[in-house]
Amino acid sequence: MCKDVAAVLYGVGARLDEQPSLLFTLRKVDAEELIHSEIDLGESGGAGEFADDALAELFGIEIDDGGTGVSTLSVNDGSIPHQDRDGNRQENGYCLDENGLIVFSGAAIQNLRKQFGLTQAAFAKQIRTSMYYLRKWEADPGGRPELDLSVQVELETLVKFGID
């Protein structure tokens, strides 16, 4: 997937997060008509419960209680944001800011580069930045670099989709 398509899909996802009702508009469905329509619930009348494995099969997800006794859902690729114990939103193990963007520290950028086994030169080229900035970010592992939007998109694309 090219970076332009990834950026568009990311933007659409962000808009749908802000206004889920846009999904009805995109699908040309009248939400009020859908709410008031009659649905055949079968013999159970809708009162039955599904077993976790039936839900997992129905929605194509894995259901994991994480040993806490509370069921949490996770999509197979782990891309659904969730909250950590401190209440911070996370996605793929990365904290998210108030806009839903991944917060990259210098250490996170370096770990991502090493995860893909790339040199600094190859990684800088991959995320479309200079060696100067990459070295500067990695030299300050606890710092939060101010990233250009294009670099932010490239890093998030790597986290979510990997390298082509």
Steps between C-alpha positions, in 0.01 A plus 500: 500500500645839410536774757233718334236228531608431860470870583152521346383189686645636822314830444172320427546292816565812707184667364293188572639496856380858546163448328399132473169605343695583181515126436123504437545791259779322313291183472189702401301355790242695698596437864150576630344255256750234606428558869125473456500204260388160622768238526435126509672379816424135440362257757695640794338842466842660543527398866768236446870548567787406274798303616834679460609263223177564307556877524860459394394304192213736419713817506840354406661611826685344790349538845756505777424560866869576565478322836302790646163330487373781278459419132675728257484479123801520275505491123747253357738779391479678840413834343203597720594769752458405865597641838790393715481472879567874540208588270723602208368404157726255320526337158742220411682566829549873425333781698263725308465875537170687528463491119546124478853526356776273628741676734850413381794546736859478383518150649179392322639619165828316562317181606283517189809535281667204671180295477525521121878444507577823315805721518448865590554594135244249371247589769539875439432437132199279585336769717607780265716700738869586527767308688557813707150494647492123548831507692376794705176318594676174586763685710220618732315176586268664752424803286191547289616637165285747314429308180384632165161359407654306210749331736222429751295332224801294386572383856135413568481316168803292601343420837166400348602339170873428508735546207381428144 
